[in-house]
Amino acid sequence: MNSHPYGKYARHYVAVDCAIFSYENDELKVLLYPRSFEPDVGKWSLLGGFVETDETLGDAARRVLYNTTGLRNIYQEQVHAFSDVNRDPAGRVISVTYYALIRISEQDNLLLREHGASWWPISKLPELVFDHAKMVKHSLLRLQKKAGSEVIGRELLGDTFTITNLKKLYEAIFQHEIDAGNFRKKILSLGVLLNTGIKDKSESKKGAFLYRYSDQLEDELSLSPIVK
């Protein structure tokens, strides 16, 4: 009887790395931490870890996210598999990247301090370990694709917000200014935001109405790009 063919092949490590995005002070930010072990100890890195024998990729990403932020039920999406043979000088490691969206106000600050993690503006990132800069780039492109076809922000803004707040979030995601009139017209035409009837007067005497998300599915209503 022939031996099992699996024995003919080398075994590789499989890891997940998470680009955790949040939004603060009109800037899109990503969570980084100084790598605590060799190779490249001390260099800035995405949060990640190896996939354990009883986990799926999604399970591993959720574990990393919970251990880092203290949050469960985080929005996450698989982005890309990085498999360059020499991407990790310590061994043959295939890493699958996820991006996640959280509110900074809801994170567990103690856990972040334990990891030495900190939030970096997407426009001012430090040098990152291995191919993590590519991981951030791929993750941002995926987020931009999502934001360009449906209304996002539920995971990044407060429960209520003005149209201007939402526009600034989109500008932070796309890294360029957006025409206010066209954006407002497009967003309100989708029917996924509900006017609370309450005005935010923190920036002007006239104030601006606060909106919240309806329970309708955004992707069923977005028939044309929100931002091109």
C-alpha positions, -999 to +999 in steps of 0.1 A: +000+000+000+014+034-009+020+059+019-002+090+021+009+116-004+007+144+022+040+131+036+059+140+005+054+177+011+069+202+035+048+218+062+044+255+063+033+280+090+000+299+084-006+332+101-031+360+101-023+397+102-049+423+110-051+458+097-073+473+124-087+507+112-104+534+133-113+570+128-103+599+151-098+637+146-108+635+109-081+609+102-082+572+093-058+553+116-043+518+118-032+500+149+004+490+151+027+476+177+065+472+182+075+437+173+085+419+206+106+391+191+132+384+164+135+388+136+132+426+134+124+431+171+112+466+179+100+474+143+064+484+138+040+456+129+004+448+123-012+427+150-012+390+141-005+354+151-003+319+139-034+299+130-039+271+156-048+235+147-084+239+158-091+273+141-103+285+108-086+317+094-116+337+105-114+322+140-077+331+143-084+367+131-112+371+157-089+358+184-062+383+175-087+411+174-102+402+208-068+397+225-058+431+211-088+453+216-110+434+241-139+436+216-160+408+200-183+409+170-159+432+152-165+438+115-137+420+096-131+411+060-104+388+045-082+408+021-053+389+006-029+360+011+008+369+012+030+340+002+063+353-010+089+326-002+112+349+016+087+372+032+097+361+068+134+354+073+126+331+103+107+305+082+082+297+055+052+316+067+020+323+046+000+351+060-036+360+053-045+396+059-078+408+073-090+444+078-112+453+108-132+484+118-136+495+154-143+527+173-114+539+194-137+548+222-147+512+226-113+496+228-097+481+259-069+507+266-052+483+291-048+456+265-034+481+240-008+493+266+001+457+273+009+452+236+026+486+234+002+493+205-007+527+192-028+543+165-010+558+135-026+580+108-028+562+075-010+591+059+019+591+083+029+554+088+063+545+101+085+518+084+068+485+089+082+450+093+084+425+064+056+431+038+032+448+063+032+480+043+018+461+014-008+445+037-019+480+048-021+491+012-042+461+001-065+466+032-070+503+025-078+495-012-104+470-001-119+494+024-121+521-003-138+496-026-164+489+000-169+526+008-172+534-029-202+511-034-221+513-001-226+536+028-202+527+055-194+543+089-215+524+113-184+508+128-163+540+128-186+569+137-208+574+167-245+563+167-255+597+154-236+621+130-240+649+106-236+645+068-205+666+072-191+641+097-198+613+072-182+633+044-150+638+065-148+601+072-150+594+034-123+620+028-101+603+053-107+569+037-101+581+001-074+606+011-088+634-009-115+661-007-150+653-018-176+678-032-200+685-004-231+690-025-228+659-046-219+638-016-249+649+004-273+644-026-259+609-033-259+597+003-295+609+011-308+595-022-299+560-010-325+560+018-302+543+044-299+573+068-327+585+091-329+621+102-332+622+140-347+657+140-321+668+164-295+694+155-258+695+163-250+732+170-214+726+181-200+742+149-226+768+140-256+786+155-278+772+127-266+737+134-268+706+113-292+677+116-280+645+131-286+612+113-284+576+122-283+544+101-316+526+092-317+489+094-319+486+056-291+468+038-269+494+022-256+471-006-292+465-019-296+503-023-263+514-038-268+512-075-240+536-085-207+546-070-208+569-040-173+581-045-154+577-078 
